[in-house]
Structure formats: C-alpha cells, structure tokens
Amino acid sequence: MPAEIKRQQLLGKQDLKKVRKPKQAKPNPAAAAAQAQAKANAQAAAVKAKEKAARGKKIKLYFFALLAIALIIVPKPQLLKYKKLGLTATSIYIPGWFGQPGKLLDSPQRVVFDDNGHFVYLCFGKIDPKKQLKEQCNRFQFVSQQGMFAAFNYYRQNPIP
C-alpha cells in the first residue's frame, strides 16, 4: 500500500480565523423596510425645510417690496420755517394726496406756495360759488424747508396735541 501523504497547512488555525471573513448576516426584511422608511422621512423633512425657508424668503421679499412702494407713494412730511414781522414759525407740512390740498399739523389753514418759492400763503375760509366768499390768506416769507427726518425729530421734541 502506498504510503499516506501527510497534508501540511500553510496557515495555522489562529491565522486561518483571522484571514476568513465572518459571514454577514442577511438583513431582516422588516429592519430594511424600517431603515428605508426612516431615510425617506429624513429626505421629506429636508425638502419641507427647504420649501419653508424659500417661502419665508418670498414673504420677506414681498413685504419689503410693499414697504418700498408705500414709501414712494405716501406723501412724506416736511418741516417748514416761515416768518412775518420778525416772528419765525416752524410747522410740519404734509403734502396733499390724490388731489387734496396740503395741510399743517398745527393749523387748520390751507397752505399755498407761490410760483417763485419765496412766499407761503396760509389761507382759511371756504369758497362758496353762490355767496361769492373769498378765501382770506396771510402771506409769510419762506425761510427753509427740511425733509422727513427733521419733521419726525421736531414732532418728537414738540408733540402736537
């Protein structure tokens, strides 16, 4: 009988265990479905967050556009200084809007500027075509006209009752 051939191993049992990869467990279908569902929920939440942020930006854009249009359209108050007989007066003037005449906040009189810009006429009384009443106007020398911020500052320091 032929002599038995002895098998030799190149790696020992310890080395063989290190080289072999452990078997991967087959994923559980329920766990895989739950993981896929969680991933889909996370993606949906991210999409919703992006849409909400975009909607917030649109709302801000529309708000500031509306505010800019309002600032352009609405008449802005001005601070007027005028004098007569050495007395100087300061008033807040609001220009007319949609055909309405301008007015002073501290007076019921109507304000009329001359063509040259040297005089201001403060008029009172009503014009009635039947009774032929004339408006009575006082002429004041125009000193200066300042903008909206000066008018706000003046109003804050001297509130009009």
Secondary structure, 3 states (H helix, E strand, C coil): CCCCCCCCCCCCHHHHHHHCCCCCCCCCHHHHHHHHHHHHHHHHHHHHHHHHHHHHHHHHHHHHHHHHHHHHHCCCCEEEEEEECCEEEEEEEECCCCCCCCEECCEEEEEEECCCCCEEEEEECCCCCCCCCCCEEEEEEEEEEECHHHHHHHHHHCCCC
